[in-house]
Every structure is written in C-alpha cells, then in structure tokens.
Amino acid sequence: MPKMKTKSGAKKRFKITASGRVKAGQAGKRHGMIKRTNKQIRNLRGTDTLSDADAKIVKKFMPYAG
C-alpha cells in the first residue's frame, strides 16, 4: 500500500503537540483591527489549541502526525 499524502494546506496551518493536541494560529486578526479593543488584539497573539471536535477533523488531513 502506498503512503498516504498529507494535505499541504493543513501541514502549513497546524502542528501536532507531543500529547496529540492540535495547535493553530488564533482567528480574527486578518483585518478590521479598528473595531477590536487593544486587549482583544493582544490576547489573539500566538497560537491556541483546537477543541477536540475540531482537532478530529484536522487529523484526518494529517495521517502521519501523531
């Protein structure tokens, strides 16, 4: 059986932690910053772990990650 291919869009957007959780960039910082508070913008920095339901969907696209 040949190797399964990872979706290239998923490998650019998500990382799997050692414990199997999925890390992704925070949503809501592409545009429209003027209507967001400074606190909101500050809290959206960095990455966040996805919920179990979302992580299950992402892991289908990354067969060899975790």
Secondary structure, DSSP 8 states (H G I E B T S, - for coil): -------HHHHHHEEE-TTS-EEEE-SS-SS-GGGS-HHHHHHT-SEEE--HHHHHHHHHH-TT--
